[in-house]
Amino acid sequence: MSKTLQYFLIGLGIACILVSLIGIMRGQKFLDVLPEIIIGVSLIISIFIEKRRKK
């Protein structure tokens, strides 16, 4: 996996988490934004798992 793709996926994961936090602050229920949080966290975790496999 290229460095550019890794940075893109990390940025996308952070963006998903931030959008879900903004949704919570605007009054959405936690269960409505839970899938966005899960997607964001799983994208970031997948990068770290990929880095560990290369070692």
HTML snippet that shows the backbone in 3Dmol.js (N, CA, C, O; Angstrom):
<script src="https://3Dmol.org/build/3Dmol-min.js"></script>
<div id="view" style="width:600px;height:400px;position:relative"></div>
<script>
const pdb = `
ATOM      1  N   MET A   1       0.842  -1.163   0.000  1.00  0.00           N
ATOM      2  CA  MET A   1       0.000   0.000   0.000  1.00  0.00           C
ATOM      3  C   MET A   1       0.899   1.241   0.000  1.00  0.00           C
ATOM      4  O   MET A   1       1.825   1.346   0.804  1.00  0.00           O
ATOM      5  N   SER A   2       0.620   2.163  -0.896  1.00  0.00           N
ATOM      6  CA  SER A   2       1.471   3.348  -1.018  1.00  0.00           C
ATOM      7  C   SER A   2       1.231   4.324   0.134  1.00  0.00           C
ATOM      8  O   SER A   2       0.189   4.303   0.789  1.00  0.00           O
ATOM      9  N   LYS A   3       2.222   5.171   0.357  1.00  0.00           N
ATOM     10  CA  LYS A   3       2.118   6.166   1.438  1.00  0.00           C
ATOM     11  C   LYS A   3       0.957   7.123   1.183  1.00  0.00           C
ATOM     12  O   LYS A   3       0.264   7.519   2.120  1.00  0.00           O
ATOM     13  N   THR A   4       0.742   7.494  -0.069  1.00  0.00           N
ATOM     14  CA  THR A   4      -0.342   8.421  -0.400  1.00  0.00           C
ATOM     15  C   THR A   4      -1.691   7.814  -0.041  1.00  0.00           C
ATOM     16  O   THR A   4      -2.558   8.495   0.507  1.00  0.00           O
ATOM     17  N   LEU A   5      -1.865   6.550  -0.347  1.00  0.00           N
ATOM     18  CA  LEU A   5      -3.125   5.879  -0.016  1.00  0.00           C
ATOM     19  C   LEU A   5      -3.291   5.755   1.493  1.00  0.00           C
ATOM     20  O   LEU A   5      -4.402   5.891   2.005  1.00  0.00           O
ATOM     21  N   GLN A   6      -2.209   5.501   2.202  1.00  0.00           N
ATOM     22  CA  GLN A   6      -2.286   5.419   3.659  1.00  0.00           C
ATOM     23  C   GLN A   6      -2.709   6.748   4.260  1.00  0.00           C
ATOM     24  O   GLN A   6      -3.575   6.791   5.134  1.00  0.00           O
ATOM     25  N   TYR A   7      -2.095   7.843   3.790  1.00  0.00           N
ATOM     26  CA  TYR A   7      -2.461   9.167   4.299  1.00  0.00           C
ATOM     27  C   TYR A   7      -3.911   9.506   3.951  1.00  0.00           C
ATOM     28  O   TYR A   7      -4.620  10.116   4.752  1.00  0.00           O
ATOM     29  N   PHE A   8      -4.345   9.111   2.761  1.00  0.00           N
ATOM     30  CA  PHE A   8      -5.723   9.372   2.356  1.00  0.00           C
ATOM     31  C   PHE A   8      -6.707   8.623   3.261  1.00  0.00           C
ATOM     32  O   PHE A   8      -7.709   9.195   3.691  1.00  0.00           O
ATOM     33  N   LEU A   9      -6.431   7.362   3.549  1.00  0.00           N
ATOM     34  CA  LEU A   9      -7.328   6.575   4.392  1.00  0.00           C
ATOM     35  C   LEU A   9      -7.347   7.084   5.831  1.00  0.00           C
ATOM     36  O   LEU A   9      -8.396   7.086   6.474  1.00  0.00           O
ATOM     37  N   ILE A  10      -6.204   7.511   6.333  1.00  0.00           N
ATOM     38  CA  ILE A  10      -6.166   8.090   7.677  1.00  0.00           C
ATOM     39  C   ILE A  10      -6.974   9.389   7.708  1.00  0.00           C
ATOM     40  O   ILE A  10      -7.743   9.622   8.641  1.00  0.00           O
ATOM     41  N   GLY A  11      -6.801  10.227   6.694  1.00  0.00           N
ATOM     42  CA  GLY A  11      -7.567  11.463   6.613  1.00  0.00           C
ATOM     43  C   GLY A  11      -9.059  11.209   6.495  1.00  0.00           C
ATOM     44  O   GLY A  11      -9.865  11.908   7.110  1.00  0.00           O
ATOM     45  N   LEU A  12      -9.424  10.217   5.711  1.00  0.00           N
ATOM     46  CA  LEU A  12     -10.837   9.868   5.555  1.00  0.00           C
ATOM     47  C   LEU A  12     -11.419   9.342   6.865  1.00  0.00           C
ATOM     48  O   LEU A  12     -12.556   9.657   7.218  1.00  0.00           O
ATOM     49  N   GLY A  13     -10.643   8.547   7.574  1.00  0.00           N
ATOM     50  CA  GLY A  13     -11.097   8.032   8.864  1.00  0.00           C
ATOM     51  C   GLY A  13     -11.302   9.143   9.879  1.00  0.00           C
ATOM     52  O   GLY A  13     -12.296   9.157  10.605  1.00  0.00           O
ATOM     53  N   ILE A  14     -10.354  10.076   9.928  1.00  0.00           N
ATOM     54  CA  ILE A  14     -10.481  11.209  10.847  1.00  0.00           C
ATOM     55  C   ILE A  14     -11.672  12.068  10.463  1.00  0.00           C
ATOM     56  O   ILE A  14     -12.400  12.547  11.332  1.00  0.00           O
ATOM     57  N   ALA A  15     -11.878  12.267   9.158  1.00  0.00           N
ATOM     58  CA  ALA A  15     -13.020  13.069   8.703  1.00  0.00           C
ATOM     59  C   ALA A  15     -14.344  12.409   9.108  1.00  0.00           C
ATOM     60  O   ALA A  15     -15.274  13.100   9.526  1.00  0.00           O
ATOM     61  N   CYS A  16     -14.437  11.090   8.990  1.00  0.00           N
ATOM     62  CA  CYS A  16     -15.664  10.383   9.399  1.00  0.00           C
ATOM     63  C   CYS A  16     -15.937  10.582  10.883  1.00  0.00           C
ATOM     64  O   CYS A  16     -17.073  10.834  11.286  1.00  0.00           O
ATOM     65  N   ILE A  17     -14.903  10.468  11.683  1.00  0.00           N
ATOM     66  CA  ILE A  17     -15.074  10.628  13.127  1.00  0.00           C
ATOM     67  C   ILE A  17     -15.475  12.063  13.458  1.00  0.00           C
ATOM     68  O   ILE A  17     -16.359  12.278  14.287  1.00  0.00           O
ATOM     69  N   LEU A  18     -14.843  13.046  12.825  1.00  0.00           N
ATOM     70  CA  LEU A  18     -15.184  14.441  13.093  1.00  0.00           C
ATOM     71  C   LEU A  18     -16.609  14.782  12.679  1.00  0.00           C
ATOM     72  O   LEU A  18     -17.314  15.500  13.389  1.00  0.00           O
ATOM     73  N   VAL A  19     -17.031  14.265  11.529  1.00  0.00           N
ATOM     74  CA  VAL A  19     -18.400  14.522  11.073  1.00  0.00           C
ATOM     75  C   VAL A  19     -19.409  13.908  12.043  1.00  0.00           C
ATOM     76  O   VAL A  19     -20.454  14.502  12.311  1.00  0.00           O
ATOM     77  N   SER A  20     -19.108  12.744  12.558  1.00  0.00           N
ATOM     78  CA  SER A  20     -20.025  12.121  13.509  1.00  0.00           C
ATOM     79  C   SER A  20     -20.066  12.893  14.826  1.00  0.00           C
ATOM     80  O   SER A  20     -21.126  13.009  15.443  1.00  0.00           O
ATOM     81  N   LEU A  21     -18.923  13.421  15.261  1.00  0.00           N
ATOM     82  CA  LEU A  21     -18.911  14.229  16.486  1.00  0.00           C
ATOM     83  C   LEU A  21     -19.695  15.532  16.300  1.00  0.00           C
ATOM     84  O   LEU A  21     -20.397  15.974  17.210  1.00  0.00           O
ATOM     85  N   ILE A  22     -19.574  16.136  15.131  1.00  0.00           N
ATOM     86  CA  ILE A  22     -20.362  17.333  14.843  1.00  0.00           C
ATOM     87  C   ILE A  22     -21.851  16.992  14.838  1.00  0.00           C
ATOM     88  O   ILE A  22     -22.670  17.775  15.319  1.00  0.00           O
ATOM     89  N   GLY A  23     -22.198  15.842  14.301  1.00  0.00           N
ATOM     90  CA  GLY A  23     -23.593  15.410  14.309  1.00  0.00           C
ATOM     91  C   GLY A  23     -24.129  15.234  15.722  1.00  0.00           C
ATOM     92  O   GLY A  23     -25.275  15.583  16.002  1.00  0.00           O
ATOM     93  N   ILE A  24     -23.305  14.696  16.607  1.00  0.00           N
ATOM     94  CA  ILE A  24     -23.728  14.527  18.000  1.00  0.00           C
ATOM     95  C   ILE A  24     -23.933  15.889  18.652  1.00  0.00           C
ATOM     96  O   ILE A  24     -24.890  16.079  19.403  1.00  0.00           O
ATOM     97  N   MET A  25     -23.045  16.835  18.373  1.00  0.00           N
ATOM     98  CA  MET A  25     -23.180  18.171  18.959  1.00  0.00           C
ATOM     99  C   MET A  25     -24.409  18.905  18.430  1.00  0.00           C
ATOM    100  O   MET A  25     -24.963  19.767  19.112  1.00  0.00           O
ATOM    101  N   ARG A  26     -24.829  18.567  17.224  1.00  0.00           N
ATOM    102  CA  ARG A  26     -26.020  19.203  16.646  1.00  0.00           C
ATOM    103  C   ARG A  26     -27.315  18.543  17.085  1.00  0.00           C
ATOM    104  O   ARG A  26     -28.397  18.996  16.710  1.00  0.00           O
ATOM    105  N   GLY A  27     -27.224  17.498  17.858  1.00  0.00           N
ATOM    106  CA  GLY A  27     -28.419  16.907  18.428  1.00  0.00           C
ATOM    107  C   GLY A  27     -28.828  15.549  17.884  1.00  0.00           C
ATOM    108  O   GLY A  27     -29.881  15.031  18.257  1.00  0.00           O
ATOM    109  N   GLN A  28     -28.025  14.963  17.014  1.00  0.00           N
ATOM    110  CA  GLN A  28     -28.356  13.622  16.542  1.00  0.00           C
ATOM    111  C   GLN A  28     -28.120  12.608  17.655  1.00  0.00           C
ATOM    112  O   GLN A  28     -27.306  12.821  18.554  1.00  0.00           O
ATOM    113  N   LYS A  29     -28.837  11.527  17.571  1.00  0.00           N
ATOM    114  CA  LYS A  29     -28.646  10.463  18.553  1.00  0.00           C
ATOM    115  C   LYS A  29     -27.341   9.724  18.257  1.00  0.00           C
ATOM    116  O   LYS A  29     -26.882   9.656  17.117  1.00  0.00           O
ATOM    117  N   PHE A  30     -26.765   9.178  19.322  1.00  0.00           N
ATOM    118  CA  PHE A  30     -25.491   8.469  19.189  1.00  0.00           C
ATOM    119  C   PHE A  30     -25.617   7.274  18.252  1.00  0.00           C
ATOM    120  O   PHE A  30     -24.701   7.000  17.476  1.00  0.00           O
ATOM    121  N   LEU A  31     -26.730   6.566  18.313  1.00  0.00           N
ATOM    122  CA  LEU A  31     -26.905   5.388  17.460  1.00  0.00           C
ATOM    123  C   LEU A  31     -27.021   5.760  15.983  1.00  0.00           C
ATOM    124  O   LEU A  31     -26.765   4.927  15.114  1.00  0.00           O
ATOM    125  N   ASP A  32     -27.404   7.005  15.693  1.00  0.00           N
ATOM    126  CA  ASP A  32     -27.485   7.442  14.302  1.00  0.00           C
ATOM    127  C   ASP A  32     -26.105   7.679  13.703  1.00  0.00           C
ATOM    128  O   ASP A  32     -25.917   7.508  12.499  1.00  0.00           O
ATOM    129  N   VAL A  33     -25.151   8.066  14.519  1.00  0.00           N
ATOM    130  CA  VAL A  33     -23.805   8.355  14.010  1.00  0.00           C
ATOM    131  C   VAL A  33     -22.814   7.239  14.324  1.00  0.00           C
ATOM    132  O   VAL A  33     -21.650   7.330  13.935  1.00  0.00           O
ATOM    133  N   LEU A  34     -23.236   6.217  15.000  1.00  0.00           N
ATOM    134  CA  LEU A  34     -22.351   5.104  15.347  1.00  0.00           C
ATOM    135  C   LEU A  34     -21.717   4.437  14.120  1.00  0.00           C
ATOM    136  O   LEU A  34     -20.528   4.120  14.165  1.00  0.00           O
ATOM    137  N   PRO A  35     -22.454   4.211  13.033  1.00  0.00           N
ATOM    138  CA  PRO A  35     -21.793   3.611  11.853  1.00  0.00           C
ATOM    139  C   PRO A  35     -20.659   4.461  11.301  1.00  0.00           C
ATOM    140  O   PRO A  35     -19.651   3.918  10.847  1.00  0.00           O
ATOM    141  N   GLU A  36     -20.802   5.778  11.330  1.00  0.00           N
ATOM    142  CA  GLU A  36     -19.730   6.644  10.843  1.00  0.00           C
ATOM    143  C   GLU A  36     -18.491   6.523  11.725  1.00  0.00           C
ATOM    144  O   GLU A  36     -17.365   6.513  11.228  1.00  0.00           O
ATOM    145  N   ILE A  37     -18.703   6.433  13.028  1.00  0.00           N
ATOM    146  CA  ILE A  37     -17.576   6.274  13.947  1.00  0.00           C
ATOM    147  C   ILE A  37     -16.883   4.938  13.701  1.00  0.00           C
ATOM    148  O   ILE A  37     -15.654   4.869  13.684  1.00  0.00           O
ATOM    149  N   ILE A  38     -17.650   3.898  13.515  1.00  0.00           N
ATOM    150  CA  ILE A  38     -17.083   2.564  13.281  1.00  0.00           C
ATOM    151  C   ILE A  38     -16.278   2.548  11.986  1.00  0.00           C
ATOM    152  O   ILE A  38     -15.191   1.973  11.941  1.00  0.00           O
ATOM    153  N   ILE A  39     -16.803   3.175  10.931  1.00  0.00           N
ATOM    154  CA  ILE A  39     -16.081   3.217   9.660  1.00  0.00           C
ATOM    155  C   ILE A  39     -14.769   3.976   9.809  1.00  0.00           C
ATOM    156  O   ILE A  39     -13.731   3.529   9.320  1.00  0.00           O
ATOM    157  N   GLY A  40     -14.813   5.121  10.483  1.00  0.00           N
ATOM    158  CA  GLY A  40     -13.606   5.917  10.669  1.00  0.00           C
ATOM    159  C   GLY A  40     -12.542   5.186  11.454  1.00  0.00           C
ATOM    160  O   GLY A  40     -11.369   5.187  11.078  1.00  0.00           O
ATOM    161  N   VAL A  41     -12.945   4.566  12.535  1.00  0.00           N
ATOM    162  CA  VAL A  41     -11.988   3.838  13.375  1.00  0.00           C
ATOM    163  C   VAL A  41     -11.433   2.625  12.623  1.00  0.00           C
ATOM    164  O   VAL A  41     -10.241   2.332  12.715  1.00  0.00           O
ATOM    165  N   SER A  42     -12.279   1.931  11.890  1.00  0.00           N
ATOM    166  CA  SER A  42     -11.799   0.743  11.177  1.00  0.00           C
ATOM    167  C   SER A  42     -10.828   1.116  10.057  1.00  0.00           C
ATOM    168  O   SER A  42      -9.897   0.359   9.780  1.00  0.00           O
ATOM    169  N   LEU A  43     -11.024   2.262   9.408  1.00  0.00           N
ATOM    170  CA  LEU A  43     -10.058   2.705   8.394  1.00  0.00           C
ATOM    171  C   LEU A  43      -8.696   2.980   9.013  1.00  0.00           C
ATOM    172  O   LEU A  43      -7.666   2.583   8.467  1.00  0.00           O
ATOM    173  N   ILE A  44      -8.693   3.655  10.144  1.00  0.00           N
ATOM    174  CA  ILE A  44      -7.428   3.974  10.803  1.00  0.00           C
ATOM    175  C   ILE A  44      -6.748   2.714  11.320  1.00  0.00           C
ATOM    176  O   ILE A  44      -5.533   2.567  11.186  1.00  0.00           O
ATOM    177  N   ILE A  45      -7.510   1.814  11.903  1.00  0.00           N
ATOM    178  CA  ILE A  45      -6.937   0.564  12.420  1.00  0.00           C
ATOM    179  C   ILE A  45      -6.377  -0.292  11.285  1.00  0.00           C
ATOM    180  O   ILE A  45      -5.351  -0.951  11.458  1.00  0.00           O
ATOM    181  N   SER A  46      -7.036  -0.289  10.132  1.00  0.00           N
ATOM    182  CA  SER A  46      -6.544  -1.098   9.009  1.00  0.00           C
ATOM    183  C   SER A  46      -5.160  -0.644   8.550  1.00  0.00           C
ATOM    184  O   SER A  46      -4.354  -1.466   8.113  1.00  0.00           O
ATOM    185  N   ILE A  47      -4.877   0.656   8.647  1.00  0.00           N
ATOM    186  CA  ILE A  47      -3.554   1.153   8.279  1.00  0.00           C
ATOM    187  C   ILE A  47      -2.511   0.635   9.255  1.00  0.00           C
ATOM    188  O   ILE A  47      -1.436   0.201   8.840  1.00  0.00           O
ATOM    189  N   PHE A  48      -2.814   0.675  10.551  1.00  0.00           N
ATOM    190  CA  PHE A  48      -1.853   0.199  11.544  1.00  0.00           C
ATOM    191  C   PHE A  48      -1.631  -1.310  11.442  1.00  0.00           C
ATOM    192  O   PHE A  48      -0.515  -1.783  11.655  1.00  0.00           O
ATOM    193  N   ILE A  49      -2.659  -2.056  11.124  1.00  0.00           N
ATOM    194  CA  ILE A  49      -2.504  -3.500  10.933  1.00  0.00           C
ATOM    195  C   ILE A  49      -1.624  -3.769   9.721  1.00  0.00           C
ATOM    196  O   ILE A  49      -0.770  -4.655   9.755  1.00  0.00           O
ATOM    197  N   GLU A  50      -1.828  -3.009   8.656  1.00  0.00           N
ATOM    198  CA  GLU A  50      -1.020  -3.179   7.451  1.00  0.00           C
ATOM    199  C   GLU A  50       0.452  -2.861   7.721  1.00  0.00           C
ATOM    200  O   GLU A  50       1.336  -3.541   7.198  1.00  0.00           O
ATOM    201  N   LYS A  51       0.718  -1.841   8.526  1.00  0.00           N
ATOM    202  CA  LYS A  51       2.108  -1.498   8.853  1.00  0.00           C
ATOM    203  C   LYS A  51       2.767  -2.602   9.672  1.00  0.00           C
ATOM    204  O   LYS A  51       3.947  -2.897   9.484  1.00  0.00           O
ATOM    205  N   ARG A  52       2.009  -3.210  10.577  1.00  0.00           N
ATOM    206  CA  ARG A  52       2.582  -4.293  11.402  1.00  0.00           C
ATOM    207  C   ARG A  52       2.871  -5.532  10.571  1.00  0.00           C
ATOM    208  O   ARG A  52       3.832  -6.248  10.850  1.00  0.00           O
ATOM    209  N   ARG A  53       2.060  -5.797   9.557  1.00  0.00           N
ATOM    210  CA  ARG A  53       2.297  -6.973   8.721  1.00  0.00           C
ATOM    211  C   ARG A  53       3.587  -6.842   7.934  1.00  0.00           C
ATOM    212  O   ARG A  53       4.259  -7.841   7.674  1.00  0.00           O
ATOM    213  N   LYS A  54       3.940  -5.632   7.553  1.00  0.00           N
ATOM    214  CA  LYS A  54       5.154  -5.422   6.765  1.00  0.00           C
ATOM    215  C   LYS A  54       6.407  -5.663   7.587  1.00  0.00           C
ATOM    216  O   LYS A  54       7.458  -5.959   7.019  1.00  0.00           O
ATOM    217  N   LYS A  55       6.327  -5.546   8.920  1.00  0.00           N
ATOM    218  CA  LYS A  55       7.514  -5.722   9.759  1.00  0.00           C
ATOM    219  C   LYS A  55       7.868  -7.144   9.938  1.00  0.00           C
ATOM    220  O   LYS A  55       8.844  -7.456  10.620  1.00  0.00           O
TER     221      LYS A  55
END
`;
const viewer = $3Dmol.createViewer("view");
viewer.addModel(pdb, "pdb");
viewer.setStyle({}, {cartoon: {color: "spectrum"}});
viewer.zoomTo();
viewer.render();
</script>
